[in-house]
Amino acid sequence: MNKLDLIPGERIIDDSFRKIQRLIVESMNPLDIDSYERFQEYILMSTQETIDKIYLSHYQKYYLLFEYFTDSNQDRLYIVEKIELIQYIAECFDEEYGDGLDITVANMLYQALFLGNHDGMLMKIPEADF
């Protein structure tokens, strides 16, 4: 099964989609430093650490942004509940087997909290406040 089909929550497809996407992406690099340097600042987390942070977080809803880097028409944005996000991370990310999806998870204030990639890595944004 395609992991995109497993993304829970309510998909945002109206005019606000690209605006919200831009705000989330901008929050990943607020000082607009070199992308490679910024990537080095991200904090690698295990799947379980990520799940624990979400579980203990005071946020109840999140944005889940999927970006398809070779075709922006494939990008998707969802609003997901905390428990749905925990279940999705548990089911779709496995760092040991290099299995994941290119996502960014943000709070409802458009602040990116962590990234996931297709290799199963999960990385916390340094400024993120769960």
N, C-alpha and C positions, 0 to 999 in steps of 0.2 A: 504494500500500500504506500502511496505517496504521502510523505510527511506533511506536505502542504494541506492535504485533505484532512489531516488530524488536528490542525490548529483550531482550538476551541474559541468560543466567544462570538461577539457580534462584529462582522466585517464592516469597515467604514469604506463606503464607495462614493460618498457625495463630494461636493466641492472642497470640503475641509480636509480631505485626505492628504493632498500634497502639502498643504500648509503645516499640518501636524507632523508629517514626515520631515519636512525641512527643519522645524523646531527641534525635533528629537535628534536629528543628525548633527545640527549645530551644537547641541548640548554635549555631544561626545568629545568635542574639541573646542572648548570655549575660548581658548587663547589663540586658536588658529595656528598652532605650531605644525611643523613638518609631520606628515602622516606617519612616517616610519618612527620618528622620535615619540610621537604620541602613543603608538602601538606598544612601544617598550614600557610605557607607564601603566598599562592595563595590568590588573592583578589576576593571575590565573586562579580559578577556583574549581574544585571537584564538583561533580553533579550533586553530591550530597551536601556540600557546603552551600551551594546555590539554593537548593531546596530549603535548607535550614534558615538561610537569610530571608527568603521569601516568607516562610512560615512565621518567623518572628517579627516580620515587618508590620508596621501599623497601617500600611496601604492595603486596601481591599480590592482595588481594581487597578489594572495596568494596561498600557498600550503594548502590543506585541507587533513589531514591524518586521516584515520579511522583505529583504531587498535582493532582487535578482540582478546581479551586477552586469550581465551582458544584455539585459532587456528590461528596462525600467517599466515597461507595460505589464510585466509580471509581478511587480511590487504589490504587497498586500499589507493592510493595517487592520488590526483587531483590537477591541476592548475585551479583556478577559478578567474573570474573577480570580482571586487568589488561589483557590483550590484547583481551578482549571489549569492555571499556570503551573502549579506544582506537579500536577498529574502529567501535563505535557512535557515538562522538562524531564521527569522521571522516565517517561516512555520513549522519548525521542533523542536523548543525549547519552552517549556512552563513550567517554574519553578513552577507555581501554581499547575499544574496537574502532576508534576513529569515526564515530557515527554521530551526526548532528545536522543542523540546518543553520543557515546564515540569518540570524535574527538579532534584533535589538529590543530589549525590554525597558520600558520607561514608566515612570509614575504618571499620574494624571495631570501633573504640572509640566509635562513634556521634558522631564529631566531623565536622561538615559541612566539606567542603573547597571546593566550588564549586557554583554554581547555573547552570542553563541555562534559557532561556525560549523561548516560542513564536516570538519574533522573531529567534532565532538568536544571541542574546547569551549569552556565558559570563562569569561573574563569580566571582572568587575571594573567599572569606570572609577578611577581614583577618587573623584569628588562625590561619588554616589552615596546617598544617605538612605539606606533601607529603612 
